[in-house]
Amino acid sequence: MYHERAECGNLAKLLEQLGADLEQYQRFEHPDAMCNEDSWKTALGGALPEHGIGCAQLIADMGQYLIPNGSQIPKPGCTSFITTGATSAGVLAALSANVAAPQRVGLTAFNYLEEVSLQWMAEMFGLPAAMKGVYSSGGSVANLVALGAARQWAFERLGINVAEEGIQKPCRVYASSACHRTIHRAAAVLGMGRSAVVEIANDENGRLCPKALRQQLQVDANNACVAVAVVANVGTTDTGAIDPLREIGNIAAEFNIWFHIDGAYGLPGILDPRIKHLYDGLLLADSVIVDPHKWLGAPVGIGATYVRDRSILNRAFSQGAADYLEGSFTDNNIQSSMDSMGIPYHDFGVELSAPPRGTVVWALIREIGKTGFQQRICRHNDMARLVADLAHKHPSLEVVQEPTLSICCFRYVSQRAQNLNDLNRKIHRQLVQNAHNIPSTTIINGKLVIRPCFVGARTTEQHARELVDEVIATGDKLLENC
Ligand SMILES: *Cc1c(COP(=O)(O)O)cnc(C)c1O
């Protein structure tokens, strides 16, 4: 039988079947996707289907060939990516939006939750009360939107509307050498160029050095460049370092430069009372980003940008009037959810069509509350500290960077090893192949380190202990064999 008309309903039954397969996946007992690559590629790929197989068979194929060959990322022992496996509430909220509100626009309950969730997050993470936000697809675009606001502001002070006229002068963005590479890409996309990013030296803990920043700004004070932004990290991707925000913010204010804080990973860390003081100076920010698809456990595709005054986003990113949009709405006598687009989020960033991501964030917060997140964040920070403690106590391990948040950078050491970087790279390869504990690596001051980042809601203290044990056992074994 051919199926040339798409199924448009029957969700209860189809979800029951899919739900069972997804739950099976979450037992994490299947082999890695690369173990039987040929069989699923054959089953899923092949020639363009002339005729359809129908939705029921499609779901069956997904259960058999697609889902079991998914990613290791959601696994509790996987600590390599900061994006993590989504928790159930977020998955179900995203699914609900797919069905009931495909767009964030319109006066719907979904649209309402965009603003509710942005404000809940702002309050939870101690942002200035007046800050307003907009969602986008993740930290990359969130940084782009923030730097777009900064660029607009810097040029407006020169009497130039850069959104209209384009870049009229060379620009500079000041960021630590540990900043995320999406800062450079945002500079490129915004027409400033990657080389506009001036990297400022870090101290030995990977934190931007305020003295070096000041010196650079003094040197640049009389050049022809427009200083667009100073960027600080709360939680670098490598080590979780938090820059000295107050000092940096004060310097940015002194030189009258936009102060952006990249908290894609680490902003939620403010909930840990033991390190809250490191966020002192957050209130000086002109823009802040955070990625709910990192520590909050949202499905991938959700970042948020906050600014003090959302009208600057409108000036930077408004797409301009379009008859097919504005013409369909009314300002008077609103009675239908289709009478208005609601808050014009589509004019505060780079997407017109976008899902109501706020519904997902709302669901996550509503499910476990601020206290639930506080406990998760403390739990993860504890895991990084536990790894550091165990490493300090073990003669074959060295802590290369003490944890600030939930990342611990450590390595295996031995007098007998010729090249510790090679040895640790091999240990890491072996861990990836064993597929129980999957950290990443990074390089700190020339040392290749094992880098677990604990963010997954499924990860427990036991996983942290097992990771340390596995690194020791693997290192010992590799040394034996050489
Ligand atoms: C992850 C990350 C980004 C990029 O975010 P995506 O959501 O992956 O696009 C930017 N900055 C920091 C500090 C990050 O950790």
Ligand as a Chemical Component Dictionary entry (heavy atoms), coordinates in Angstrom:
data_LIG
# 
_chem_comp.id                   LIG 
_chem_comp.type                 NON-POLYMER 
_chem_comp.pdbx_formal_charge   0 
_chem_comp.three_letter_code    LIG 
# 
loop_
_chem_comp_atom.comp_id 
_chem_comp_atom.atom_id 
_chem_comp_atom.alt_atom_id 
_chem_comp_atom.type_symbol 
_chem_comp_atom.charge 
_chem_comp_atom.model_Cartn_x 
_chem_comp_atom.model_Cartn_y 
_chem_comp_atom.model_Cartn_z 
_chem_comp_atom.pdbx_ordinal 
LIG C1 C1 C 0 28.473 26.887 24.510 1  
LIG C2 C2 C 0 28.978 28.267 24.558 2  
LIG C3 C3 C 0 28.693 29.194 23.535 3  
LIG C4 C4 C 0 28.012 28.784 22.265 4  
LIG O1 O1 O 0 26.726 28.351 22.498 5  
LIG P1 P1 P 0 25.922 27.382 21.506 6  
LIG O2 O2 O 0 24.654 27.219 22.227 7  
LIG O3 O3 O 0 26.739 26.120 21.392 8  
LIG O4 O4 O 0 25.779 28.061 20.202 9  
LIG C5 C5 C 0 29.106 30.495 23.714 10 
LIG N1 N1 N 0 29.770 30.866 24.822 11 
LIG C6 C6 C 0 30.084 29.995 25.809 12 
LIG C7 C7 C 0 30.836 30.484 27.002 13 
LIG C8 C8 C 0 29.700 28.669 25.714 14 
LIG O5 O5 O 0 30.026 27.807 26.694 15 
# 
loop_
_chem_comp_bond.comp_id 
_chem_comp_bond.atom_id_1 
_chem_comp_bond.atom_id_2 
_chem_comp_bond.value_order 
_chem_comp_bond.pdbx_ordinal 
LIG C1 C2 SING 1  
LIG C2 C3 SING 2  
LIG C2 C8 DOUB 3  
LIG C3 C4 SING 4  
LIG C3 C5 DOUB 5  
LIG C4 O1 SING 6  
LIG O1 P1 SING 7  
LIG P1 O2 DOUB 8  
LIG P1 O3 SING 9  
LIG P1 O4 SING 10 
LIG C5 N1 SING 11 
LIG N1 C6 DOUB 12 
LIG C6 C7 SING 13 
LIG C6 C8 SING 14 
LIG C8 O5 SING 15 
# 
